[in-house]
Amino acid sequence: MQDCLFCKIIAGEIPSTKIYEDEYIYAFADIAPQAPFHAVIIPKEHISSADEINENNSFLIGKVFEAVANISKQENLANGYRVVNNCGEDGGQTVGHIHFHLLARRNLAWPPG
């Protein structure tokens, strides 16, 4: 999508600090981190939100979680982490490209504040 912020990051049109990349997934450091470690993980294929997951693209969500496991090992997050997906305006989604936040290296209380 031409106007999608995250598609532009994937294309290298907007700079980012890469944490992880494979054929399907790109992960980068969040510019406003909510934890000492905060990555944004996105599929390279544009999917607007969790509401747009279907039988043709759902394998990419599995690839996201494979990336989570790889990043956890790469970044030594053995003490734990949280994975968050926001969907829609009321859910707090601010970019119209499905993405997952990987937060770690602090105690992440529940429920979140």
C-alpha positions in Angstrom: 0.0 0.0 0.0 1.5 3.3 -1.1 0.4 5.4 1.9 1.2 2.8 4.6 3.9 3.8 7.1 5.0 0.2 7.7 5.0 -0.7 4.0 7.4 2.3 3.5 9.6 1.0 6.4 9.7 -2.4 4.8 10.6 -0.8 1.4 13.4 1.1 3.1 11.8 4.5 2.3 11.6 5.3 6.0 14.6 4.5 8.2 14.2 2.0 11.1 16.5 0.1 13.4 16.2 -3.5 12.2 16.0 -6.1 14.9 15.0 -9.1 12.8 14.2 -9.9 9.2 13.3 -13.0 7.2 11.4 -13.7 3.9 8.1 -12.9 5.5 8.7 -10.7 8.6 10.4 -7.5 9.5 10.9 -6.4 13.1 12.3 -3.0 14.2 12.8 -1.0 17.3 9.8 1.0 18.4 10.4 4.8 18.3 8.5 5.3 21.5 9.4 2.3 23.6 7.1 1.2 26.4 9.7 -1.2 27.9 13.5 -1.4 27.8 13.1 -3.8 24.9 10.3 -2.9 22.5 10.1 -4.3 19.0 7.4 -3.9 16.4 6.9 -7.1 14.3 5.2 -6.8 11.0 4.5 -9.2 8.1 6.0 -7.9 4.8 2.6 -8.5 3.1 0.1 -5.7 3.9 -2.7 -6.8 6.1 -4.7 -3.9 7.5 -5.6 -5.5 10.9 -6.5 -8.7 12.7 -10.0 -8.3 11.1 -8.4 -8.9 7.7 -6.8 -12.3 8.6 -8.1 -15.0 6.3 -7.3 -18.5 4.9 -4.9 -16.9 2.4 -2.8 -14.9 4.8 -3.1 -16.6 8.2 0.2 -18.4 7.8 1.9 -15.0 8.2 0.6 -14.8 11.8 2.4 -18.1 12.4 5.5 -16.6 10.9 5.1 -13.6 13.2 5.2 -15.9 16.2 8.2 -17.9 14.8 9.9 -14.5 14.6 9.0 -13.8 18.2 10.7 -17.0 19.3 13.8 -16.2 17.1 14.0 -12.6 18.5 13.6 -13.9 22.1 16.6 -16.2 21.6 18.6 -13.5 19.7 17.9 -10.9 22.4 18.1 -13.2 25.4 14.6 -12.6 26.6 14.6 -15.8 28.6 13.1 -14.0 31.6 9.8 -13.4 29.7 8.1 -11.0 27.4 4.7 -9.8 26.2 3.3 -9.8 22.7 0.5 -7.3 22.0 -1.7 -6.7 18.9 -4.1 -3.8 18.8 -7.0 -4.0 16.4 -9.1 -1.0 15.3 -9.4 2.5 16.7 -11.0 1.4 20.1 -8.3 -1.3 20.4 -5.6 1.3 20.1 -4.4 0.5 16.6 -2.7 3.6 15.2 -1.1 2.2 12.0 -3.3 0.4 9.4 -0.9 -2.5 9.0 -1.2 -5.5 11.3 1.7 -5.4 13.8 2.7 -6.9 17.1 4.6 -5.3 19.9 7.2 -7.4 21.7 7.9 -5.9 25.1 10.5 -7.2 27.5 13.2 -6.5 30.2 10.8 -5.1 32.8 8.0 -6.5 34.9 4.9 -6.3 32.8 2.0 -6.2 35.3 -1.5 -7.5 34.5 -3.8 -5.9 33.8 -1.8 -3.3 31.9 -2.2 0.3 33.2 
